[in-house]
């Protein structure tokens, strides 16, 4: 009997040894335990594959060779076909690889998913001009629902770069020039997507958006004070509030140091100071650029080693193919590999990828581009339009304006901007011309291009002039054009890698405007663009000016509805307009020392003077500006007390009244100025805002809160402190239109 028992126990032990428990497959265990169990089972080659990305297609064996990768992407299929592929791929990885490790599926999602047929929402610059974070969270919830149906786990957005260098082509991808606004909009953007088992990827870490000369990927000049008080500000807030599982590195250098290869930036700052817990996803080819652009290393092998040790966990190119050999040569340790793999695996477990059950592919067709999602796209577009001038021509008197001439290169073309799935085809979305025809079915509306958006060809301007002469009003649609870089765009004047040396209107658009003005007909300018341009002539000569930052698939209908008065504009400028190219950088929150002096300053072509000799140093249109078809009165405002400590919160109460004849929305803005500070500080900084809807004659009391900690600066020793002293609280409708000022003291 004892022998039988011994045999039985021996067999059981052998069975247990032959088939140990696979803890990483157990969903009841803590993530850390599952990660360590899986990591202990992986070969070096399997680990290194987790640090790489693959473009995926239906040739799964050819893509994976029986081994899982960290991340994948697909950029050309429509939503339905992509969903099929993603499910097939995950099933392949589960059953045809040794350990069954799923892949993180990545997708661009800045204005909706880049998969064909998905809802096209307004671009990021337009999202932020709504000044309505709650609306943007609803937008990304809708986009997240589409991502979840397709099987997407990681959205390669939002962009936290600061729009201070307007020549840079990627201004359209940003939330504007103000770090506080960027943080608020990005938080809402991420919360919407991360309502699902999806992580966003804030980018580009760090200081990527102010490249030298405005040239994409060029180095960024600056010191530690700019880095901490400006560029890190939105990243710090967003990481603290939303805890994304991924952050994207940048191409550029800061103060001469290539960021992707810097342990200080990618580990000490990002993980240590900012507390980021996830994994770092390289921008496309940023590791390889350590060699071919920055010349910081001698070869691709050195680039891979430098980036890995800096803290780049997944590389979106092939340099990390050299890592296995480098471990074997003793140039890096397997512990260095494990550190990065651990972060990738932790993200996969945190997103539930090992335990995920995918919805039927049929759900994609029910969810993607649903009417509800299109309605949200229209709502965002409506609230994003900024009216900068109106002499009374808008909304159009349709009884007096029965013949409408639409002219200009953007009048009958949708412009979606970079990272949209469309190729610029007018069939995808509603153009301004079509929107006007929908809004005014009985009106006589004609369209003449007049000139294109980029060339010096003026031969067709007279055609536009003739059309205007035969009409009651001219609506001239000018601006820039951009579309997705990866789809071979032609003649772009905005977008990634399409940077401008001049901020004047491209091509012959200025000549077109002047010729139309000479007809004497009322002139409405619809500026459809991915960035501000220098347009003092437009400000002086147009009867009305509307700005639309690439308004998504409903862009033309929203713009038309504003023109005819079906929608009351409520957008505010999130980026200032310069008076000229030489008037840049042009932003509202400049340091007092930079543009204010003992001189009154500012000359003109007829009266030269100082600062500048022939122009004014201030913006043409400033941050926060935006008109309505109604008027608002800031009846009263007050702070809850006069003296605060560093741990307090400032309570600002504002009473606002709609004093006009129609309902409208106003953005109440609160700015702060440090009256005396030990280092240079901005003239004013946005620290609170709220969008308010008011009926005609209605008043509301609004409460806004500002933690005193928001008044902190980095002193001469680079210590972050709230210095005692007086601060001015400014309440108004724009940075250059302050209704009430209050002085508080911090002790």
ABEGO torsion letter per residue (X at the ends): XAAAAAAAAAAAAAAAAABBBBAAABAABBAAAAAAAAAAABBAAAAAAAABBBBBBABAAAAAGGBBBABBBBAABBAAAAAAAAAAAAAAAAAABAAGBBBBBBBBAAAEBABBGBBBBBBAAAAAAAGBAAAAAAAAAAAAAAAAAAGBABBBOBBABBBABAABAAAAABAEABAAAAAAAAAAAAAAAAABBBBBBBOBOBGAABBBGGBBGBBBBEBAAAAAAAAAAAAAAAAAAAGBABBBBBABBBGGBBAAABAAAAAAAAAAAAGBABBBBBBBGAAAAAAAAAGABABAAAAAAAAAAAGBABBBBAAAAAAAAAAAAGABBAAAAAAAAAAAAAAAAAAGAAABBBBBAAAAAAABGBAAAAAAAAAAAAAABBBABBAGAOBBBAAABABBBBBEAAAABBBAEBGBABAGBAABEBBAAAAAAAABAABBBBBBAGBBAABABAAAAAAAAAAAAABABBBBBBEBBBBBAAAGBBGBABEBGBBBABABBBEAAAAAAAAAAAAGBBBBBBBBBABBBBBAAAAAABABBBBBBGAEAAAAAAAAAAAAGABBBABBBABBBBABAAAOBBBABBBAAAABBABAEEBBAABBBBOBAABBABBABBBGBEBBABBBBBABBBBABABBBAABBBBBBBBBBBABABBBBBBBBBBBBBABBABBBBABBBABBBBBBBBBGBBBBBBBBBBAAAABBBBAAGBBBBBBEBBBBBBBABAABBABBBBBBBX
